[in-house]
Amino acid sequence: MKKIPQIIVLLILVFIFSHVYADTYYNGFLYTYQNNSYMMVPARGVFQSMGADVKWDGDTQTVKIIKDSLQIVLKINSTNAVVNGEGKDMPVPAIIKNGSTFLPLRFLAELIGDNQVKWDDSTQTAAIPFNNSYIYVKAVDYSLDATSFTKKVDGVVVTAVRIPHNSPYKPAVILANNQIGTTQSLYDMAKYYNADIAINGTFFNAYGGDPVPWNTIIKDGKVVHIVNVGSVFGFTANGQVKMDKLRISIVGGTNGSYSWPNNWYAYGFNHIPSINSVYIFTSEWGSHLGFNYGINIVVENGVVKDIEENQDVNIPADGYVINLNGSEEYLAKVFNVGKTVDYKINFTNDSGNPVDWSDVVEAVGAGPTLVKDGVVSADPVGEGFTEDKIVSLSYARSAIGVTAQGDILLVTTPEITVYQLAQIMKDLGAYNAMNLDGGASSGLYFKGGYLTKPGRDLSNALIFYK
């Protein structure tokens, strides 16, 4: 691990009792003890990600960590650890802060396994290698908090929330009722996930039929919906922000080959099929398809388990269903029961050039782009939009942006055009910004109540939680 000048880096785990949204990245902080600084990082989730069992005893104020034949016991406010019955000294005690227990991670990680922790000073992030991947822990400043404000910008009264860079807030894309194709109030989505902040997400079918999204969604590191129109705003595991006119394609293979006669493709994920289409349906769609047409390839644990025609099949919790319709049913000959199946996700921009979004864990698509690299840049027609309410008319609007310093801006406005919204976002300090769904969907929640109340239930939202 890179040495940080005058900082002794010791990773610390936070024993978190709240809902865990992802198992690969966590927040931590730098803690000063006896004139040295130690990095404090999130605990129950980290150790459990490493395969350990973590138990808390409130009566004795102790934490017990068990992995295979290794047992570690630590007591709050003590630098003594007991490892398999033998005392070990730690340079910093286990502590409780903000109702959570913090434990020394590097010391414990070395005991659990030969893990070489990597430190990225530019992002203040530690990476713990485990099972050919990494558990990320980012140092944040727990004294920083989000603030809300209402002000007049360019003659328009806007309502907004600012989330400071390096604050403890983490983003998550939320599906109504944890399922694509349903709706729920923004308030209920925020309360269910104990979020401090929530804003409406991407466009969806709000006027009859199933309320499926209209744009791209990445959730918990998985692409769960694709529509290659507009722009996408995403967050990486280490807290970085990306915004692109993102285009996504899916390339499939069988028996380890991505060449004919073993290759296949799909249009997207979890979307109502058209006359001629190929879609992949995952657990985010529900427990079963809900329709009974097309040829359905049921894949479980990477193997074709069943092939059914014109049947409403169940979606395996550890797999997916490939639905073939119309002229695309010819792909059925690629699949046989017992064959192994896999697919790859390719990311490009709207010019077809590859972009790296493999590290993005949460993202919401909508658009158009409003501000790019500090310059107003609104071109809804060029991004594929045709609806007047996006291209030319005035509607209530929502937007998300990031400043050059890394602060996140969440903004709602009364009825204006996207061109007015672009100028407002720039004047608020956005370096990059994107339009979200608007009209009756426009909504902003902050610390227990609405700042802007949506006029309808929503299919998805973007929340921020600690």
Beta strands, then each sheet from edge to edge (+ up, - down):
strand 1: 12-15
strand 2: 25-33
strand 3: 36-40
strand 4: 53-57
strand 5: 62-67
strand 6: 70-75
strand 7: 80-83
strand 8: 86-89
strand 9: 95-97
strand 10: 100-104
strand 11: 118-120
strand 12: 125-130
strand 13: 133-139
strand 14: 147-153
strand 15: 156-163
strand 16: 170-175
strand 17: 197-200
strand 18: 217-219
strand 19: 222-225
strand 20: 231-236
strand 21: 241-244
strand 22: 247-254
strand 23: 264-266
strand 24: 268-269
strand 25: 277-281
strand 26: 295-300
strand 27: 303-309
strand 28: 319-325
strand 29: 341-348
strand 30: 360-366
strand 31: 369-372
strand 32: 375-376
strand 33: 395-403
strand 34: 408-416
strand 35: 430-435
strand 36: 444-446
strand 37: 449-452
strand 38: 460-465
sheet 1: 1+ 10- 9+
sheet 2: 3+ 2- 13- 12+ 11-
sheet 3: 4+ 5- 6+ 7- 8+
sheet 4: 14+ 15- 34+ 33- 35+ 31- 32+
sheet 5: 16+ 38- 17+ 36- 37+
sheet 6: 19+ 18- 30+ 20- 21+
sheet 7: 23+ 22- 29+
sheet 8: 24+ 25+ 28- 26+ 27-
end
